[in-house]
């Protein structure tokens, strides 16, 4: 599940709220052990996703670095190359 959580910091353009929400959803799914909560737990699940997303956004907004922002396309190409190498060896 958590393989879908990607680094969101120090990219140009910055991470969108949708990307932060998607990462929060994956995190809550992982720690709850459920991809779709029961009706009894749906409200708590959604509150947790919103809380994690809010804290994540605050963190991303407050972090500082002197490194230049990374290019999304270049980083995606690196990930694809690593994945191709990993799955080719299997």
Backbone torsions as a table, in degrees:
resi	resn	phi	psi	omega
1	UNK	NA	-48.1	-172.2
2	UNK	-74.3	-5.2	176.7
3	UNK	-62.6	-20.3	-180.0
4	UNK	-80.6	-10.3	177.6
5	UNK	-82.0	120.1	-178.4
6	UNK	-113.0	156.3	174.0
7	UNK	-60.1	131.7	-177.8
8	UNK	-112.5	-7.8	-174.4
9	UNK	-90.8	144.5	172.6
10	UNK	65.3	44.7	173.8
11	UNK	-114.9	154.0	174.4
12	UNK	-119.8	117.5	-0.4
13	UNK	-74.0	160.3	-179.3
14	UNK	-60.5	161.2	179.0
15	UNK	-59.4	139.7	178.2
16	UNK	-84.4	165.5	176.3
17	UNK	-62.8	-33.2	177.5
18	UNK	-64.6	-39.9	178.1
19	UNK	-66.5	-40.6	178.4
20	UNK	-64.9	-42.8	179.1
21	UNK	-63.2	-42.5	179.5
22	UNK	-62.2	-40.6	177.9
23	UNK	-66.2	-40.8	178.3
24	UNK	-63.1	-42.5	178.7
25	UNK	-60.7	-45.5	178.9
26	UNK	-61.9	-39.9	179.3
27	UNK	-63.8	-47.9	-178.9
28	UNK	-65.0	-38.0	175.8
29	UNK	-60.1	-43.4	-177.9
30	UNK	-64.5	-50.3	-175.1
31	UNK	-74.1	-24.5	178.3
32	UNK	-85.5	-19.5	-178.6
33	UNK	76.0	18.9	-176.3
34	UNK	-139.1	131.2	176.4
35	UNK	-85.0	-26.2	177.2
36	UNK	-139.3	111.1	-177.0
37	UNK	-71.4	159.0	174.6
38	UNK	-67.3	165.3	178.5
39	UNK	-58.7	-35.6	-179.4
40	UNK	-65.0	-28.6	-176.5
41	UNK	-106.3	-2.9	-173.8
42	UNK	-59.2	-43.1	-177.8
43	UNK	-65.7	-44.7	178.3
44	UNK	-63.9	-39.3	178.9
45	UNK	-61.0	-48.8	-179.9
46	UNK	-64.6	-39.3	176.9
47	UNK	-62.3	-40.4	179.2
48	UNK	-64.7	-42.8	179.0
49	UNK	-60.6	-46.3	-179.5
50	UNK	-64.1	-40.0	180.0
51	UNK	-66.2	-44.7	179.4
52	UNK	-64.7	-40.5	178.4
53	UNK	-62.9	-42.3	-180.0
54	UNK	-64.4	-45.1	179.1
55	UNK	-65.6	-38.9	178.4
56	UNK	-63.9	-43.2	178.8
57	UNK	-62.2	-43.3	178.3
58	UNK	-59.8	-45.0	179.0
59	UNK	-60.4	-49.5	-178.6
60	UNK	-60.8	-37.3	-179.6
61	UNK	-70.9	-27.3	-175.2
62	UNK	-96.2	-17.0	179.4
63	UNK	-67.3	146.7	176.7
64	UNK	-130.3	152.0	177.7
65	UNK	-154.8	153.9	174.5
66	UNK	-97.6	-4.3	179.6
67	UNK	-73.7	146.2	177.2
68	UNK	-68.2	150.9	179.1
69	UNK	-62.1	146.4	178.9
70	UNK	-84.2	152.7	178.2
71	UNK	-91.4	125.9	-176.8
72	UNK	-60.1	-42.3	-177.3
73	UNK	-66.7	-41.0	179.4
74	UNK	-64.8	-44.4	179.8
75	UNK	-65.5	-38.5	178.2
76	UNK	-64.1	-39.9	178.1
77	UNK	-63.7	-40.1	177.5
78	UNK	-62.0	-42.8	179.9
79	UNK	-64.9	-41.1	178.1
80	UNK	-63.2	-40.9	179.2
81	UNK	-64.9	-42.2	177.4
82	UNK	-62.8	-42.7	-179.7
83	UNK	-65.1	-42.5	179.3
84	UNK	-61.1	-42.2	179.3
85	UNK	-65.7	-43.4	-178.4
86	UNK	-64.3	-45.7	-176.3
87	UNK	-79.9	-20.7	176.2
88	UNK	-70.7	-35.8	-178.2
89	UNK	-73.2	-21.0	-175.8
90	UNK	-76.7	NA	NA
